[in-house]
Structure formats: C-alpha cells, structure tokens
C-alpha cells in the first residue's frame, strides 16, 4: 500500500466521524483531529480502532497520544507497517 492509498483509507475512516459542520474537503494533512476537525475524544478512539482494523496494526497508548493530526496518524501507520 503506497502513501496515497494509505491517506485515502485514513480519510475514509476520518470522514465517518466528522461532525456535520465539517466537510471532508476541510481535512488537510496538518489538520488537528480535535481542534481543527472538532472530532471528540470518543470518536478519536473509534478512529484508532478503525485504523487498527484497516491497516492490521496495533496502536499503543503513546501512539495514540502522538496522533494529533492527520499527518501524525499517517506517520504512525507507516512506521507500524514498516516495523511489522
């Protein structure tokens, strides 16, 4: 899976949890899940679980703490896949 495919898969997951007032077109690599996209912490946990299922990785607490932006998430997923 290349970086574009990873990004598309991640955006499909994020789209499920965006509030009504935020469009998928608003999502950028530097978008902060909570501050910019208004995703609440419960939905952030759902995103983490969906990422684990989609990419076949296990995210530890420190990974979740570091997953503040879309770009952070992609970096963590990439690292997990490389280490697998």
VENTAQUI-V916167 format. One record per residue. PHI is phi in whole degrees, -180 to 180 (none if undefined). NEAR is the number of other ideal C-beta (glycine too) atoms within 10 Angstrom. Layout:
BEGIN
phi = <PHI,PHI>
near = <NEAR,NEAR>
END
This chain:
BEGIN
phi = <none,-87,-62,-65,-65,-62,-63,-61,-63,-64,-65,-62,-68,-59,-56,-62,-111,-72,-67,-58,-86,-122,-94,-61,-67,-78,-80,-120,-58,-86,-65,-83,-57,-86,-74,-91,-103,57,-87,-77,-64,-65,-71,-64,-64,-61,-62,-59,-64,-66,-63,-59,-67,-64,-103,67,-121,-116,-99,-84,-57,-67,-65,-64,-63,-84,-92,-93,-124,-59,-62,-59,-61,-62,-64,-66,-61,-59,-62,-63,-68,-68,-80,-73>
near = <12,7,10,8,9,17,16,11,17,20,12,12,18,23,12,10,19,17,10,6,7,17,9,11,6,12,18,12,11,11,17,15,23,13,10,16,21,16,20,12,9,8,18,18,12,15,19,17,12,17,23,15,10,15,20,10,17,9,18,10,7,9,19,16,9,14,21,17,19,21,15,17,25,17,13,21,24,15,12,18,13,7,7,9>
END
